[in-house]
Amino acid sequence: MELHRFPFHAMGSPCEIQLFWQEAGEAARIARIAISDVERLEARYSRYRADSFLSEINRVAAHGGSLEVDTETAGLLDYAQACYEQSDGLFDITSGILRRAWRFDQGALPDQRTIDELRPRIGWQRLRWQAPVLGFPQPGLELDFGGIVKEYAVDRAAALCHEAGARHGVINLGGDIKLIGPRADGSAWRIGIRNPRHIGTTVDTVALTHGALATSGDYERCIVFNGERYGHVLNPRTGWPVRGLASVSVAAELCIVAGSASTIAMLKEEQGPAWLEALGVAHLWVDVHGRQGGPLCHR
């Protein structure tokens, strides 16, 4: 078997599918199945596309009212609700509206008044979810599946490749990773964990033959102002970036679980490491002072 690589761009990130297969043409066919589904999910849940289903939801949310959703969207909403409850309200898909205040491409901090105006429009408890009906009693809310859909797409892509016959490969959507299976010789894939403060270096390397790996951090989209770093993971209660942890990596069977767990740990700040320990997942955290803990299991 040979290793075939299929790079592409989706969901605002560089992505790649790697497959061990005898024939390049058949590997390309399998990869195309997975890539098409990633593109389908991006078109359906992108907040940047006016024709996406998410934009349709948000048009209803803006004025108040309700709509019925399909089974796939219902599953995402159920998962979002579970994350909200597991995180004591910190993982909240209504908090994406804070991006109106935080413009990470402009290098300036938002005005506190702007944040204060947005905060009353944040809160999962402000909507009504009883499958299949999603209701918005309070106008002005907005949903953002950004913390869930990419990881969900990773899991689906891996499952589709497996269904098509692939047994050795890896899905990588912007650093969110799911293994289809070990390398062709049965050995593990070695994945470096990025150092959040030193570009081009790693803090650890994990060897995986199955499962998924996801990382949340304060370094990809951030503002450095007066020597202070303000990352893109925002506390929905304060409207300001979380502090304490610089990055969290989690290994789990599903990428959607690894991704949400790493984000929740970031949101919990100093309590994040203890929460991960209690959750019982393999993880690695690095705080803003460079300390690290919770080594990932090399499986």
N, C-alpha and C positions, 0 to 999 in steps of 0.2 A: 504493500500500500504506500501511496505517496500522500504528503500533506498538501492540501490545496487551500489557498487563502482567497477570501472574497470580501474585500473592503467596500464599504459604502457609507453614506452619511444619512442619518435619520435622527429625529427628535433633538435636533440641535447639537448632535455629537458625532464624532468619528466612530464608526462601528466596523466590526469584522466578524466573519464566520470562518472558522477553520475546520476542515473536514479531512480525515484520512479516508481515501477511496482509491480503488484501482484505476478508474477512468476519470479524466478531468471533466468530460462532458456530463457524466452522470452526477458528479459532485456539484457541478454548476447548476444542474436542474434542481437538486435537493436544496441548495442554498437559495435559489430563486423562490422556492415555495416559502421559506422562512422570511426572506426579505420582503416579499409581497405582503405577508401578514403584518410585519412591522410597519410597513407603509400604510396598510389599512387602518391600523390602530392610531397611527399619527394623524391620519386624515379625520378619523372619527372623534378624537379627543384633544386635538390641538386647540389651545386658546387663541392662537394666531390666525386661524382660518374661520372666516365668517360662515362657511358652509358646513362646519363640523357640528356633530351632535352636541358637543359641549357648548358651543356658541348658542345653539338653540335652547339648551337648558338655561344658560345665563341670560338670554333675552326674556325668558319667563321669570327668572329670579329677579331681574331688574325692576319689573313692574308688579311682582307678586302674582300668585296663581299656582297652578299645578300642572303636571303632565305625567303620562305613563312612559316608563322606560323599558327597554328590552332586557332579556335575561343576562347578557354580558354586562351591561351597565349596572344592573341590579347587583350582580356579584361584586363589582368594584365598590359600589356604595356600601354594601354589607361589610366589606373589608375595611373601608374607610371608617365606618362606625366602630368596628372592633378596635382599630388603631386609636381612635379618639378615646375610647373607654380605657384601653390598656395604658395609655399615656397620661391619664387624668386630665384630658382635654388639651394637651399640648400639641398632639398631631391632629391638625384640623384643616380639612380641605377647603374651608371657607376663608382661610387666612391668606390665600394667594393675592387677595385684593391689596395687600400691603405693598405689592410691587409698584403700585401707583405712587407711593411715597419714596421707595428705595430704587434709585436709578444707578445701578452699579457700574454702568458705563460712563457716568458723568463725574465720578470721583468726589462728589460732595455729599454731605450728610443732609437728610431731609429736615424740614422744619417740624418741630414737635406738634404744632397745631395741625399740620396735615395728617400726622399719625393719629392724633386724638379724634379727628373727624372720621377716620376710617374704622377705628376700633369698635364702635357700635354696630358695624356691619359684619363683624366677625363672630362666629360661634355656631358649631354644628347644632347646638340645642335650639337655634333660631329657625331651623327648617323642620319639615315633617317628612319622615321617610317610613313608608309602610308599603313594601313591594306589592305591586309594581308602580305605585303612585308616589311621586316626589313633589312635595308641596313647599311653597315659600310664603308663609303668612305675612312675613315682614318684607316689603320691597327693598331692593338695594343690595341683596346678597349676591355672591358670585362664587362658583365652584372652580377648583383647579385640581386636576388629577395628576399634576406633575410629579408628586411624590410616590405615585403608585403605578402609573401606566407603563413607564419604561421598563420597570422590573417585571411587570406582568408580561410585557412583550418579550422579554428575554426568556421567561419560562415557556411561553407558547412557541417561540422559535425553536428552542431545544426539543420540545415535545414533537413538533412537526417534522424536524429532521429525523428524530428517532422513529416516528411512524413511517417515514419514507425509506427506512432501512439503515440509516447511519448509526454506528455504534461507537465511533471514536471521533470526538470533536469538541469544539467549544464555541459558545456564543458570547460575544463581547459588544455590548451597546454602551459606549461611553464609559467604560470601566465597571459596569454592572455585568457580572459574568455568571453563566450557567454552563456546566459541563454536560455534553451529550454522553460522554463516557471517557475512559482513560485514553492515553495515546495508543497507537496501533500495537505497540509491543507490551501493552499493559501497564506501563509506567505512568507516574503522576504528571500532571501539568504543574509547572512551577510558576507561581504568580507573585510578583513583587508588590509589596504594600508601599505606596508612595510616602515619602517624608513630607509632611505638610509645610515645613519651613525651609527645605532645601531642595529646590527643583532639580530633578535628574538623579536623585538618590532615593534609596529605600530604607525603611526602618525594619523590615522583615520580609521573608519570602515564605509563602505557604505552598505546600505540595498537596494537590487535590486530585483524586481520581473520580469523584462524583460530587454532586451538590452544587452550591452556588456561593458567590462571594460578592459583597457590595460594600461600598465605602461612602460615608458622608463626611464632609470637611468644610473648613472655613476659607479655603484657598482658591477655589476655582472662580468664583464670583465674589469679589470683595472690594471694599474701599479701605485704603490706608490713609488715615487722617490724623495729623499731629502725632504720628508714631503709633497709633492704635489701629488694630485691624477690625473691620466690621464685615463679617461674613454674611452669606445669603440665607442661612438658616435662621428664621425669624421666630421669636417667641410671640404667639398670638395674643397673649395677655398684655404684653408691654408694647408690642410693635417694633421692638428693637432686636438686633442680632443676639443670639445666645453667646455666652462667654464660658470659659472654663476648659472646654475640650476643643482641640484643633482638628482632630479627625477620629472617626470610629469605623473600623472594618468588622464585618460580621460574616461568618460562614454558616450556611443553613442548607437544608435540602432544596428550598425554593428561593429564587432571587427576590421575589416580592416580600418574603419574610425577612431575608437578610437586609434588604433596603430599608424597610420600615423600621426594623429594630435598630439599625445604625442611626437613622434619623431621630428616632425617639430618644436614644441615648444622648445624642447631641443636644436635644431640646431639654433634657433633664439636667444638663450642665454637670455640676459637681456630683450629683446623685446618679449620673449615668453609669459609671462603672459598677456600682452596687446593683443597679437595676439589671444590667446585663448578666452579672453573676447569678442573680436570682432567677433570671429567665433561663439560664442553663445553656446558652448558645456559645459556640467558639467565637472569640472576639479579640480585637486588639485596639486599644485606645491610646491616643497621644494627646496630652494636655497642652495648653498654650505656653507652658514653661519648658516643654520638651520631655517631660516625664512620660513614661508609657507603662502599660500593664495589660494583663489579661491575654497572654500569648495565644495566638490562634493554634488550634489543634492541627498538626500536620498529618492529614488523613490520606 
